[in-house]
Each structure stands twice: as C-alpha cells, then as structure tokens.
Amino acid sequence: MITSPDSGLKFFTVKEIAGSLLLCESVQGIGYGEVVSVIAQDGDEKVGQVIDVSDEITVIQIFEETAGLDVKSTAVRFTGETIKLPVSTDMFGRIFSGGGKPADGGPRIIPDDHLDVHVATINPYSRVHPSKFIQTGISVIDGLNTLLLGQKLPILSGTGLPHKQLASQIVSQAKVTGEEEGFTIVFAAMGITADEVRFFRDDFLKMGAMNRVVMFVNLAEDPAIERILTPRLALTTAEYFAFQNGLHVLVILVDMTNYCEALREISAARLEIPGRRGYPGYMYTDLATLYERAGIIHGKRGSITQMPILTMPDDDVTHPIADLTNYITEGQIILDRGLFKRGIYPPIDPSPCLSRLMDKGIGPNKTREDHKQLSDQLYYAYAEGKIVQGTAMVSGEKALTSTDKLYLKFMDRFEKEFINQRFNENRDIEETLNIGWNLLSILPEAELTRIDPSIIKKFHPTHKGI
C-alpha cells in the first residue's frame, strides 16, 4: 500500500482479473456498491463498483474493458461514494452513453442534483393503485389490454418482429386522456446496434418527440458489464422527473434479454452456481429491483409507467427471462410471428396477452361504459373463430353451420380491421370501441351473451338512433 497526496490511498492488492471482475484482498471499511477507481500501470483510470465483500476477498465490477490491466501493477482506490447520476431538466433531448456520459457531442449538463442509482424500490405502503387510462392509439392495446398510468407492462417479442416500430409508435402517441401534456420519455437501450439507435433517434426527431426524450444507449460493442448500469441510470432519471418535477414519465427498456445475458456473464465470471439455463438464481430479485421502480407515490404529482421490451429466444414464452418478467410485471403484450407473416401490424395476438390492471382504468368517466363487456365479447368471438378455423381444417367447410361461417368471417375481419392498423395511425378510444361494435354486428345478437342487453341497445349499430 502506498499513499498519494493528490489522490488518496491506492491499494496494490489485486489477486486476480477474471473478465470484467477484479478480485483483491479485502480492505477494512469497504462497503457494497462503493465506487472504485482502477488505475493501470500507464496511469489510465477505469471506473468500477464493489459487488461483493468478504473477510478475505473484495470483488470489483469494472464498467469498462479490462485490457491493459496487470495483476502486479494495477492499483485500486476506494472512493467511499456510491454511483451517483447528475440530473437536470437540461437532459431533455440528449443522448447519453450506457455509463451516463454525453454521447451526442453536446456539453456535460449542469446538474440540479446528484442521485444514487441504487435506490430501494417504491414502498408498497406508499403506492397509489393505478387507475388512469393511457391512450396509446393502438386498438389491440387500448381496447383489449389497456395500459394504465403507473403500470409496468412488458412487450415480449421475437427476433425480426417489429417491436422497435411498436415502441416508437407508443412513445409518439401515448397520452393520459384529459391531460394536455404528453409523456416525458426515458429510453434505455442495452446491447443494441448503432443502426437501431439511429432508427429510434431519427424516428423521435421525425415525430417531434425528441425534445421530451432522454436516451441512454449501451451499444452491442460496448462493455457488456455496462448494461447492468444502464437501466438504473434511466430509472434514476425517471424518478427525478416524476417525483421531483411532477411529470408523467414513460420508461422504455430495450432489450432486457441483453441485460440478462450480461447478468449471466458476470455470474459465470464469479463462478456462481447457475440456475435455469445458466442464468443466476438471483435474476428474479435483480429484475424486480428494476421493474418495481415503476408506479405512483402518495402525495407526488408525477408517475413512472414502464414498458420493458425483451426478445424471446426461439419465441419461447417459457424462457426464464420472459417467465420471470411475467411474474413481476402486471401483464404482457406478446407479438405473434403468424400474424406478422400475414402482414398484420402490430402483430399482437390478444389471446395470450393480458393487462392485469385493465379493469381499474376503464368504464364510465374513464373510457366508456361498454368497454369491459365489449372487450370480453371480442375476446370470446375471436377465440371461437379460431376454434371454427381448426374444425374447418380437419372436417372441411361443408361441416360448418351458418353461424360457424359468421365466426370465421368475424375472425378474418377482426385481424384486418381491429388488430391491423397503419404504422403511426393514432386511433382514439371512441374509434377503437366503435370498430369493435361494427365487427360484432357480423354476428347474430343472440351470440352476444357477454354483453348486457341494455348496452347492446345503446351501442350496437343496428339499434343506434332507435
């Protein structure tokens, strides 16, 4: 150990370098989450963080490449500080690296505050239950899987499916009905390509949304270890806007699969016993520390609504990342490859989708009194159409009754007119519900068993004006 008067204590106690991890002898007084400066022989400094402390070993996670580090000559300086993000409303319209540094050629921001990125999730006692409808302008979401203010609703996609376009459209169109101001957007990208970054940036600019967007970008070629930090920087920024400035914030996290791959990489480097498919056993807890930072707090004007996006390997909804995400969050929107191949956009099959909080945000004085019953009937009719389609494939259309053929017609038009819409077509909730009623008019009224007769008389096209 040597003392440097200009930079404090440096410890030459590094025992091993394993990937992005530094293992050194433990030093008294070191705490979990402490920021560390790792100094190479040539004086180059890299930033790290303490992720494990024992009596013998302190494990340091470095947020940069470890190339050029040597066990004998590498020094470690413990700062006594945790990772803090400088925040300001000047962050609007800016792009930052996955480590929080300006990445758009602009100047460093002048911070209003420095916030710890590793904070506790929202206390359940302090939470306000989501109850306000968010209009995305996308019928299959607004009508059947409604998103609420303060909800966490993930999008589960597969490779090659248009989740980027869907996320961009939601950013452009999402609004709380009855409130003029749009959402502030905090966008965190993990492990994506430069082309994908350009797509999002150019799309935000084209839609005129960039002035209310803050982007944190960890590229595919950036250190994988940085991906662990990126969503925490984004959520810390969102909390600043929501709970200190009273804004409604929509957080988009893409791609959570890349984040979990980084978790697995760190776990393997630490020689931990793997869980399902090699992912660490604590992945559920780790994901919860991110997802549970969404919500509304009593006494605060702002809110954080979260839409994590993840790509499922082989479109497998039972994959650990998708499975654990579904446990923690309040539903899921699943993109369907079959609909995509038939040219349907957005290719969202409502059958496996769910918004667990939907019933709290729809109905009289929120959307419309017929919303819940109409949604139930549309779900049933679409499912019945699929059953009839399966029967027709086995027995032929000659075996179908006249009502069966109407369900087939309904299913086809439901996909083409209700689910399908143009990219950036912004339908209000009235238009979405009216399209649903027009499609139900294909079926005999006797089949509309999930809707109260008084609602049918008020909203069914046949009875309007009578």
NUGU-336590 format. One record per residue (C-alpha): residue in one letter; chain; z, x, y. Coordinates in Angstrom, 3 decimals. Example, Ala and Ser with C-alpha at 12.3 -4.5 7.8 and 13.67 -1.06 7.14 Angstrom:
type	mol	pz	px	py
A	A	7.800	12.300	-4.500;
S	A	7.140	13.670	-1.060;
//
This chain:
type	mol	pz	px	py
M	A	0.000	0.000	0.000;
I	A	-0.855	1.252	3.488;
T	A	-0.186	-0.106	6.936;
S	A	-2.919	-0.514	9.519;
P	A	-1.620	-1.136	13.043;
D	A	-4.616	-3.237	14.060;
S	A	-4.920	-5.462	11.027;
G	A	-1.515	-5.712	9.368;
L	A	-0.783	-4.945	5.714;
K	A	-3.501	-4.028	3.230;
F	A	-2.715	-4.080	-0.480;
F	A	-4.734	-1.863	-2.838;
T	A	-3.548	-3.715	-5.928;
V	A	-6.789	-5.239	-7.274;
K	A	-6.779	-5.075	-11.070;
E	A	-9.975	-6.924	-11.967;
I	A	-13.035	-8.582	-10.406;
A	A	-14.375	-11.474	-12.520;
G	A	-17.342	-13.190	-10.929;
S	A	-16.092	-14.742	-7.694;
L	A	-12.445	-14.162	-8.619;
L	A	-10.210	-11.248	-7.681;
L	A	-7.136	-10.630	-9.803;
C	A	-4.483	-8.486	-8.164;
E	A	-0.821	-7.713	-8.613;
S	A	1.415	-10.360	-7.119;
V	A	2.951	-9.749	-3.715;
Q	A	6.204	-11.365	-2.642;
G	A	5.867	-14.258	-0.213;
I	A	2.255	-15.169	-1.038;
G	A	1.531	-18.921	-1.179;
Y	A	-1.038	-21.131	-2.863;
G	A	-4.033	-21.867	-0.598;
E	A	-3.373	-18.859	1.649;
V	A	-6.426	-17.331	3.321;
V	A	-7.185	-13.753	2.311;
S	A	-9.379	-11.043	3.819;
V	A	-11.006	-8.894	1.140;
I	A	-12.084	-5.543	2.584;
A	A	-14.721	-3.421	0.837;
Q	A	-14.883	0.364	0.994;
D	A	-17.524	0.220	3.768;
G	A	-15.290	-1.999	5.918;
D	A	-17.172	-5.230	5.207;
E	A	-14.774	-8.221	5.093;
K	A	-15.098	-11.285	2.880;
V	A	-13.001	-14.418	3.080;
G	A	-11.039	-15.657	0.086;
Q	A	-8.244	-18.020	-0.821;
V	A	-5.275	-17.786	-3.171;
I	A	-5.787	-20.252	-6.021;
D	A	-3.101	-19.135	-8.486;
V	A	0.203	-17.290	-8.159;
S	A	2.480	-15.999	-10.901;
D	A	5.109	-13.255	-11.184;
E	A	2.505	-10.732	-12.313;
I	A	-0.908	-11.863	-11.066;
T	A	-2.317	-13.435	-7.897;
V	A	-5.799	-14.951	-8.326;
I	A	-8.031	-14.968	-5.250;
Q	A	-11.199	-17.034	-4.980;
I	A	-13.827	-15.374	-2.762;
F	A	-16.176	-17.675	-0.849;
E	A	-18.969	-15.101	-0.762;
E	A	-20.767	-12.780	-3.171;
T	A	-18.585	-10.056	-4.700;
A	A	-21.406	-7.490	-4.792;
G	A	-20.266	-4.159	-3.376;
L	A	-16.610	-4.620	-4.266;
D	A	-14.934	-1.935	-6.339;
V	A	-11.560	-2.307	-8.037;
K	A	-10.207	1.050	-6.810;
S	A	-11.332	0.886	-3.178;
T	A	-11.084	-2.843	-2.389;
A	A	-8.187	-3.839	-0.145;
V	A	-6.651	-7.280	0.252;
R	A	-4.995	-8.591	3.423;
F	A	-2.966	-11.815	3.208;
T	A	-3.068	-13.747	6.483;
G	A	-0.233	-16.222	5.933;
E	A	-2.584	-19.031	7.031;
T	A	-4.373	-21.794	5.143;
I	A	-8.058	-22.601	5.676;
K	A	-8.412	-24.475	8.943;
L	A	-11.542	-26.031	10.401;
P	A	-12.146	-26.049	14.166;
V	A	-13.162	-29.605	15.084;
S	A	-14.605	-31.225	18.188;
T	A	-16.855	-34.110	19.168;
D	A	-19.361	-31.359	20.049;
M	A	-20.077	-31.237	16.298;
F	A	-22.399	-34.265	16.575;
G	A	-25.999	-33.350	15.882;
R	A	-25.034	-29.947	14.475;
I	A	-25.671	-28.318	11.099;
F	A	-23.025	-26.039	9.582;
S	A	-23.035	-23.846	6.513;
G	A	-21.032	-24.772	3.437;
G	A	-18.361	-22.429	4.774;
G	A	-18.183	-24.135	8.182;
K	A	-20.201	-21.681	10.309;
P	A	-23.017	-22.929	12.611;
A	A	-26.295	-22.819	10.650;
D	A	-28.683	-24.311	13.210;
G	A	-28.891	-21.374	15.610;
G	A	-26.543	-23.075	18.056;
P	A	-23.324	-21.655	19.518;
R	A	-19.905	-21.946	17.968;
I	A	-18.150	-25.122	19.021;
I	A	-15.186	-25.094	21.401;
P	A	-12.541	-26.777	19.225;
D	A	-10.209	-29.571	20.266;
D	A	-8.066	-28.865	17.203;
H	A	-7.826	-26.756	14.047;
L	A	-7.227	-28.876	10.938;
D	A	-6.125	-27.818	7.463;
V	A	-8.903	-28.640	4.978;
H	A	-6.455	-29.035	2.072;
V	A	-4.518	-32.115	3.094;
A	A	-2.987	-34.843	0.980;
T	A	-4.938	-37.986	0.179;
I	A	-4.108	-41.204	2.042;
N	A	-0.680	-42.565	1.126;
P	A	-1.223	-45.860	-0.774;
Y	A	1.569	-47.462	1.266;
S	A	-0.340	-46.688	4.471;
R	A	-3.694	-48.014	3.240;
V	A	-5.315	-51.163	4.577;
H	A	-7.215	-53.052	1.883;
P	A	-10.977	-53.022	2.652;
S	A	-12.206	-56.442	3.759;
K	A	-15.084	-55.902	6.232;
F	A	-18.687	-56.243	5.088;
I	A	-21.051	-53.311	5.720;
Q	A	-24.691	-54.348	6.013;
T	A	-26.971	-51.652	4.582;
G	A	-30.148	-53.727	4.942;
I	A	-30.815	-53.267	1.212;
S	A	-30.788	-56.622	-0.593;
V	A	-29.681	-55.455	-4.038;
I	A	-26.628	-53.770	-2.456;
D	A	-25.762	-56.334	0.244;
G	A	-26.386	-59.363	-1.937;
L	A	-25.068	-58.252	-5.325;
N	A	-22.991	-55.064	-4.916;
T	A	-21.603	-55.362	-1.405;
L	A	-20.235	-52.253	0.310;
L	A	-17.057	-52.683	2.375;
L	A	-15.586	-50.669	5.218;
G	A	-13.266	-48.020	3.771;
Q	A	-14.662	-48.309	0.240;
K	A	-15.774	-45.437	-1.969;
L	A	-18.950	-46.495	-3.790;
P	A	-20.910	-43.757	-5.607;
I	A	-24.652	-43.666	-6.289;
L	A	-25.449	-42.493	-9.828;
S	A	-28.967	-41.159	-10.163;
G	A	-31.163	-39.112	-12.465;
T	A	-33.397	-36.154	-11.816;
G	A	-36.515	-37.195	-9.910;
L	A	-35.197	-40.611	-8.841;
P	A	-35.246	-41.444	-5.100;
H	A	-31.546	-41.059	-4.308;
K	A	-32.402	-38.898	-1.282;
Q	A	-34.530	-41.667	0.244;
L	A	-31.848	-44.253	-0.525;
A	A	-29.119	-42.129	1.098;
S	A	-31.303	-41.563	4.153;
Q	A	-32.018	-45.290	4.475;
I	A	-28.319	-46.167	4.238;
V	A	-27.495	-43.583	6.922;
S	A	-30.122	-45.146	9.199;
Q	A	-29.304	-48.819	8.630;
A	A	-25.600	-49.168	7.769;
K	A	-23.555	-51.137	10.259;
V	A	-20.468	-53.313	10.388;
T	A	-21.511	-56.838	11.229;
G	A	-20.129	-57.972	14.545;
E	A	-19.628	-54.444	15.851;
E	A	-22.270	-52.882	18.050;
E	A	-21.656	-49.198	17.440;
G	A	-23.183	-47.683	14.303;
F	A	-21.536	-45.326	11.890;
T	A	-20.769	-41.723	12.561;
I	A	-22.263	-39.840	9.619;
V	A	-20.741	-36.780	7.972;
F	A	-23.204	-35.393	5.451;
A	A	-22.210	-32.723	2.916;
A	A	-24.896	-31.134	0.728;
M	A	-23.892	-28.946	-2.214;
G	A	-26.327	-26.772	-4.143;
I	A	-29.493	-28.413	-2.829;
T	A	-32.767	-26.712	-1.880;
A	A	-33.974	-25.810	1.603;
D	A	-36.754	-28.404	1.190;
E	A	-34.176	-31.120	0.573;
V	A	-32.227	-30.053	3.651;
R	A	-35.418	-30.268	5.728;
F	A	-36.090	-33.741	4.295;
F	A	-32.691	-35.045	5.387;
R	A	-32.752	-33.301	8.771;
D	A	-36.297	-34.444	9.595;
D	A	-35.562	-37.970	8.420;
F	A	-32.401	-38.183	10.535;
L	A	-34.368	-36.933	13.547;
K	A	-37.221	-39.370	12.896;
M	A	-34.790	-42.299	12.674;
G	A	-32.953	-41.227	15.818;
A	A	-29.710	-40.850	13.874;
M	A	-29.197	-37.088	14.222;
N	A	-27.091	-37.423	17.381;
R	A	-24.380	-39.143	15.315;
V	A	-24.679	-36.921	12.220;
V	A	-22.713	-33.791	11.289;
M	A	-24.198	-31.820	8.371;
F	A	-22.514	-29.254	6.117;
V	A	-25.050	-27.519	3.886;
N	A	-24.456	-25.305	0.868;
L	A	-27.885	-24.257	-0.437;
A	A	-28.742	-23.588	-4.073;
E	A	-28.943	-19.842	-3.338;
D	A	-25.590	-19.805	-1.535;
P	A	-22.471	-18.771	-3.470;
A	A	-21.546	-21.479	-5.930;
I	A	-17.913	-20.915	-5.084;
E	A	-18.582	-22.134	-1.533;
R	A	-19.382	-25.569	-2.990;
I	A	-15.687	-26.108	-3.646;
L	A	-15.023	-25.796	0.083;
T	A	-17.996	-27.754	1.467;
P	A	-16.862	-31.358	0.743;
R	A	-13.367	-30.548	2.020;
L	A	-14.797	-29.360	5.333;
A	A	-16.840	-32.562	5.557;
L	A	-13.883	-34.822	4.791;
T	A	-11.646	-32.983	7.259;
T	A	-14.292	-33.584	9.939;
A	A	-14.493	-37.261	8.927;
E	A	-10.715	-37.627	9.205;
Y	A	-10.800	-36.115	12.694;
F	A	-13.467	-38.585	13.850;
A	A	-11.873	-41.582	12.117;
F	A	-8.149	-41.141	12.645;
Q	A	-8.042	-39.131	15.885;
N	A	-11.087	-40.646	17.633;
G	A	-11.116	-44.173	16.176;
L	A	-14.674	-44.065	14.778;
H	A	-16.108	-45.624	11.635;
V	A	-17.340	-42.723	9.512;
L	A	-19.736	-42.854	6.563;
V	A	-19.445	-39.759	4.358;
I	A	-22.366	-38.871	2.079;
L	A	-21.614	-36.212	-0.567;
V	A	-24.657	-34.906	-2.441;
D	A	-24.778	-33.625	-5.166;
M	A	-21.348	-33.983	-6.808;
T	A	-22.837	-32.702	-10.074;
N	A	-23.408	-29.315	-8.422;
Y	A	-19.826	-29.386	-7.153;
C	A	-18.505	-29.979	-10.670;
E	A	-20.714	-27.220	-12.069;
A	A	-19.025	-24.850	-9.593;
L	A	-15.633	-26.071	-10.842;
R	A	-16.711	-25.294	-14.408;
E	A	-17.897	-21.815	-13.360;
I	A	-14.526	-20.995	-11.781;
S	A	-12.667	-22.371	-14.779;
A	A	-14.689	-20.190	-17.151;
A	A	-14.051	-17.110	-14.992;
R	A	-10.311	-17.831	-15.175;
L	A	-10.552	-18.099	-18.996;
E	A	-9.061	-21.604	-18.940;
I	A	-9.205	-23.824	-21.991;
P	A	-12.230	-26.094	-21.412;
G	A	-12.197	-29.874	-21.555;
R	A	-15.100	-32.234	-22.241;
R	A	-18.447	-30.390	-22.272;
G	A	-16.834	-27.258	-20.863;
Y	A	-15.537	-28.852	-17.655;
P	A	-11.916	-28.078	-16.709;
G	A	-9.270	-30.535	-17.800;
Y	A	-8.152	-30.960	-14.184;
M	A	-11.575	-32.131	-12.979;
Y	A	-10.348	-35.746	-12.742;
T	A	-7.482	-34.696	-10.457;
D	A	-9.751	-32.461	-8.389;
L	A	-12.323	-35.228	-7.842;
A	A	-9.525	-37.632	-6.922;
T	A	-8.390	-35.262	-4.132;
L	A	-11.846	-35.789	-2.586;
Y	A	-12.570	-39.449	-3.286;
E	A	-9.112	-40.686	-2.302;
R	A	-9.543	-39.325	1.234;
A	A	-11.657	-42.416	1.974;
G	A	-10.062	-45.536	3.381;
I	A	-8.376	-47.251	6.325;
I	A	-4.867	-46.461	7.581;
H	A	-2.449	-48.949	9.137;
G	A	-2.339	-48.506	12.895;
K	A	-5.560	-46.474	13.082;
R	A	-8.798	-47.912	14.522;
G	A	-11.195	-45.759	12.517;
S	A	-12.178	-45.722	8.857;
I	A	-13.817	-43.500	6.250;
T	A	-16.345	-45.033	3.868;
Q	A	-17.561	-42.719	1.154;
M	A	-20.794	-42.711	-0.861;
P	A	-20.824	-39.757	-3.261;
I	A	-24.186	-39.130	-4.940;
L	A	-24.442	-37.459	-8.323;
T	A	-27.328	-36.788	-10.684;
M	A	-26.510	-37.616	-14.292;
P	A	-27.827	-35.085	-16.846;
D	A	-30.305	-36.950	-19.111;
D	A	-29.489	-40.184	-17.203;
D	A	-26.246	-40.290	-19.219;
V	A	-23.753	-42.602	-17.535;
T	A	-21.068	-41.464	-20.042;
H	A	-21.360	-37.842	-18.873;
P	A	-17.906	-36.561	-17.761;
I	A	-18.849	-36.309	-14.069;
A	A	-20.197	-39.876	-13.892;
D	A	-17.451	-41.196	-16.169;
L	A	-14.569	-39.733	-14.153;
T	A	-16.206	-40.719	-10.851;
N	A	-16.407	-44.329	-12.054;
Y	A	-12.694	-44.283	-12.927;
I	A	-11.643	-43.061	-9.481;
T	A	-14.019	-44.980	-7.228;
E	A	-14.437	-48.712	-6.614;
G	A	-17.685	-49.398	-8.431;
Q	A	-21.055	-47.751	-8.831;
I	A	-24.702	-48.120	-7.836;
I	A	-26.965	-46.896	-10.668;
L	A	-30.633	-46.005	-10.224;
D	A	-32.831	-47.093	-13.139;
R	A	-35.748	-44.993	-14.403;
G	A	-37.531	-48.026	-15.874;
L	A	-37.686	-49.805	-12.501;
F	A	-38.767	-46.546	-10.856;
K	A	-41.689	-46.192	-13.271;
R	A	-42.765	-49.751	-12.410;
G	A	-42.915	-48.835	-8.719;
I	A	-39.779	-50.728	-7.645;
Y	A	-37.873	-49.284	-4.663;
P	A	-34.948	-48.962	-4.582;
P	A	-34.892	-48.791	-8.415;
I	A	-31.419	-50.318	-8.719;
D	A	-30.864	-52.457	-11.803;
P	A	-27.976	-54.738	-10.778;
S	A	-26.880	-55.337	-14.390;
P	A	-24.740	-52.162	-14.841;
C	A	-23.855	-51.918	-11.136;
L	A	-20.548	-53.040	-9.689;
S	A	-18.672	-53.263	-6.415;
R	A	-15.058	-53.956	-7.349;
L	A	-14.086	-54.916	-3.790;
M	A	-17.083	-57.175	-3.102;
D	A	-15.167	-60.476	-3.267;
K	A	-12.802	-59.319	-0.473;
G	A	-15.635	-58.847	2.028;
I	A	-17.925	-61.838	1.519;
G	A	-17.749	-65.560	2.133;
P	A	-17.142	-67.751	5.213;
N	A	-16.767	-65.838	8.506;
K	A	-17.784	-62.615	6.742;
T	A	-21.242	-63.135	5.256;
R	A	-21.914	-66.752	4.251;
E	A	-20.057	-69.365	2.239;
D	A	-22.680	-69.405	-0.544;
H	A	-22.715	-65.619	-1.074;
K	A	-20.376	-65.339	-4.074;
Q	A	-21.811	-68.244	-6.060;
L	A	-25.396	-67.268	-5.247;
S	A	-24.681	-63.704	-6.410;
D	A	-23.197	-64.944	-9.702;
Q	A	-26.203	-67.199	-10.340;
L	A	-28.721	-64.431	-9.574;
Y	A	-26.922	-62.091	-11.969;
Y	A	-26.955	-64.726	-14.703;
A	A	-30.603	-65.693	-14.207;
Y	A	-31.762	-62.056	-14.227;
A	A	-29.761	-61.330	-17.402;
E	A	-31.177	-64.477	-19.033;
G	A	-34.686	-63.382	-18.083;
K	A	-34.137	-60.047	-19.841;
I	A	-32.922	-61.822	-22.978;
V	A	-36.010	-64.060	-22.966;
Q	A	-38.212	-60.999	-22.448;
G	A	-36.657	-59.396	-25.548;
T	A	-37.252	-62.582	-27.546;
A	A	-40.893	-62.705	-26.426;
M	A	-41.454	-59.111	-27.553;
V	A	-40.179	-59.965	-31.040;
S	A	-41.421	-63.523	-31.590;
G	A	-44.271	-63.806	-29.104;
E	A	-44.563	-66.040	-26.046;
K	A	-45.533	-69.048	-28.183;
A	A	-41.916	-69.214	-29.348;
L	A	-40.660	-69.684	-25.775;
T	A	-39.688	-73.012	-24.256;
S	A	-40.920	-74.080	-20.801;
T	A	-37.507	-73.152	-19.341;
D	A	-37.684	-69.735	-21.009;
K	A	-41.012	-69.123	-19.302;
L	A	-39.456	-70.018	-15.945;
Y	A	-36.740	-67.407	-16.536;
L	A	-39.447	-64.841	-17.281;
K	A	-41.177	-65.775	-14.031;
F	A	-37.869	-65.544	-12.180;
M	A	-37.134	-62.085	-13.598;
D	A	-40.529	-60.736	-12.575;
R	A	-40.343	-62.127	-9.026;
F	A	-36.679	-61.097	-8.669;
E	A	-37.641	-57.476	-9.260;
K	A	-40.670	-57.622	-6.986;
E	A	-39.205	-59.668	-4.122;
F	A	-35.420	-59.233	-4.154;
I	A	-34.803	-55.731	-5.553;
N	A	-38.040	-54.242	-4.245;
Q	A	-38.435	-53.658	-0.528;
R	A	-40.226	-51.162	1.661;
F	A	-38.537	-47.855	2.466;
N	A	-36.650	-48.363	5.761;
E	A	-37.115	-52.153	5.576;
N	A	-33.904	-53.454	7.099;
R	A	-33.007	-56.961	5.854;
D	A	-30.038	-58.729	7.387;
I	A	-27.687	-60.613	5.081;
E	A	-29.163	-64.006	6.009;
E	A	-32.622	-62.862	4.920;
T	A	-31.241	-61.415	1.685;
L	A	-29.431	-64.639	0.759;
N	A	-32.437	-66.791	1.667;
I	A	-34.693	-64.698	-0.586;
G	A	-32.193	-65.301	-3.382;
W	A	-32.329	-69.079	-2.867;
N	A	-36.144	-69.084	-2.811;
L	A	-36.169	-67.290	-6.161;
L	A	-33.625	-69.683	-7.685;
S	A	-35.882	-72.589	-6.701;
I	A	-38.168	-71.421	-9.551;
L	A	-35.558	-72.751	-11.985;
P	A	-34.571	-76.405	-12.533;
E	A	-31.449	-77.358	-10.605;
A	A	-29.772	-78.202	-13.906;
E	A	-29.817	-74.454	-14.699;
L	A	-27.824	-73.550	-11.572;
T	A	-24.485	-74.055	-13.307;
R	A	-22.678	-71.295	-11.418;
I	A	-23.124	-72.933	-8.017;
D	A	-21.187	-75.912	-6.710;
P	A	-23.415	-78.996	-6.161;
S	A	-22.356	-79.195	-2.504;
I	A	-23.528	-75.589	-1.956;
I	A	-26.832	-76.399	-3.699;
K	A	-27.400	-79.368	-1.399;
K	A	-26.677	-77.266	1.680;
F	A	-28.737	-74.160	0.897;
H	A	-31.298	-74.949	-1.809;
P	A	-34.829	-75.014	-0.255;
T	A	-35.504	-78.431	-1.818;
H	A	-32.541	-80.032	-0.038;
K	A	-32.760	-78.385	3.354;
G	A	-33.101	-80.993	6.060;
I	A	-32.115	-83.891	3.795;
//
